[in-house]
Amino acid sequence: MRYEDIRKSVSAYLDRTGYAAMDLKYAMFDMDGVLFDSMPYHAKTWVQVMAETGIPFSEDDAYINEGRKGVATIELAVKRMGMPEMTKDEIQAIYDEKCELFNACGEAGPMNGTLQLVKSLESHGVRMTVVTGSAQQSLLRRIESAYPSLFELDKMVTANDVVHGKPDPEPYLTGLHKMNAKQWEAVVVENAPLGAQAGRAAGVFTVVVNTGPLPDATLRDSGADLLFHDMDEFRDSLATLFEVIRNTVNENGRK
């Protein structure tokens, strides 16, 4: 991405938030569709379990709702269809079945290019953790093996750590708190509309990598400060991003 395009994005972020400058020290990564190529499995199993329950739900719906707590996704789908309200136990049973179906899909591999991106960020001295709307233990356990010693997993935020999931800012605000980081010191790395909304609402510069089928415009409209089409494109722009951050100041801003 060109220097001027990144400069405009950083300047717009500083103008919007009122911060004087960025000082990139921390990165908070989403998991599904960012660390692991797991979203096709999620989409497939969401469609299957919803169909068994009589709830129309497409693969695009799975991508649009990515990042939302699983039970909240079911509640929203039921409400959208005007169906009778389900009990908490009924909703939990549907989500438990969805998790079983997902686990039966086998292991999702790491997302292409993410390991190299993470190593590049580490070489710039950036500390990293994971902020995910998932509580899928089969994936959470694999982060350390796929990305050894690269993420501070004691500071990870999952669906079990928050009351309000994405698009609420609580997950990323919790991540900032755990990392002892300020908004202007961090970036969010996302792939989904709800995650982009959450990052923006938390006041953090939000980078979205479109690894799924949704239109770029959907992700831009959701709050992406920068949009890339794969991890390699993001990694290739890192040096420029750091240069822009060093050179861009909001003279009317605050820290």
TAQUILIN-V496901 format. One record per residue. D_CENTER is the distance of its C-alpha to the mean C-alpha in whole Angstrom. Layout:
# TAQUILIN-V496901
d_center=D_CENTER
d_center=D_CENTER
This chain:
# TAQUILIN-V496901
d_center=21
d_center=24
d_center=24
d_center=25
d_center=22
d_center=20
d_center=23
d_center=23
d_center=19
d_center=19
d_center=22
d_center=21
d_center=18
d_center=21
d_center=23
d_center=21
d_center=20
d_center=24
d_center=23
d_center=25
d_center=23
d_center=20
d_center=21
d_center=18
d_center=18
d_center=15
d_center=11
d_center=8
d_center=6
d_center=3
d_center=7
d_center=8
d_center=8
d_center=7
d_center=10
d_center=12
d_center=13
d_center=13
d_center=12
d_center=16
d_center=17
d_center=15
d_center=16
d_center=19
d_center=20
d_center=18
d_center=21
d_center=24
d_center=23
d_center=23
d_center=26
d_center=28
d_center=28
d_center=29
d_center=26
d_center=25
d_center=21
d_center=20
d_center=18
d_center=17
d_center=16
d_center=14
d_center=12
d_center=12
d_center=12
d_center=9
d_center=7
d_center=10
d_center=13
d_center=15
d_center=18
d_center=17
d_center=16
d_center=20
d_center=21
d_center=20
d_center=21
d_center=24
d_center=25
d_center=24
d_center=27
d_center=29
d_center=30
d_center=31
d_center=29
d_center=28
d_center=29
d_center=26
d_center=28
d_center=28
d_center=24
d_center=23
d_center=26
d_center=24
d_center=20
d_center=22
d_center=24
d_center=20
d_center=19
d_center=23
d_center=22
d_center=19
d_center=21
d_center=24
d_center=22
d_center=22
d_center=20
d_center=17
d_center=17
d_center=15
d_center=13
d_center=16
d_center=16
d_center=13
d_center=16
d_center=18
d_center=15
d_center=15
d_center=18
d_center=19
d_center=17
d_center=19
d_center=22
d_center=21
d_center=21
d_center=17
d_center=17
d_center=13
d_center=11
d_center=9
d_center=7
d_center=6
d_center=8
d_center=10
d_center=14
d_center=15
d_center=17
d_center=18
d_center=15
d_center=14
d_center=18
d_center=17
d_center=15
d_center=18
d_center=20
d_center=18
d_center=17
d_center=20
d_center=20
d_center=17
d_center=15
d_center=16
d_center=16
d_center=18
d_center=16
d_center=13
d_center=11
d_center=11
d_center=12
d_center=16
d_center=15
d_center=15
d_center=17
d_center=15
d_center=11
d_center=9
d_center=10
d_center=12
d_center=11
d_center=13
d_center=10
d_center=9
d_center=13
d_center=14
d_center=12
d_center=14
d_center=17
d_center=17
d_center=17
d_center=19
d_center=18
d_center=18
d_center=16
d_center=18
d_center=17
d_center=14
d_center=11
d_center=7
d_center=6
d_center=3
d_center=6
d_center=6
d_center=9
d_center=8
d_center=5
d_center=7
d_center=10
d_center=8
d_center=8
d_center=11
d_center=13
d_center=13
d_center=14
d_center=12
d_center=12
d_center=9
d_center=9
d_center=8
d_center=9
d_center=11
d_center=11
d_center=13
d_center=16
d_center=15
d_center=17
d_center=15
d_center=17
d_center=15
d_center=12
d_center=14
d_center=15
d_center=12
d_center=12
d_center=11
d_center=13
d_center=13
d_center=13
d_center=14
d_center=15
d_center=14
d_center=14
d_center=17
d_center=17
d_center=15
d_center=17
d_center=20
d_center=19
d_center=18
d_center=22
d_center=22
d_center=19
d_center=21
d_center=24
d_center=23
d_center=22
d_center=25
d_center=27
d_center=26
d_center=27
d_center=27
d_center=31
d_center=30
d_center=27
d_center=27
d_center=25
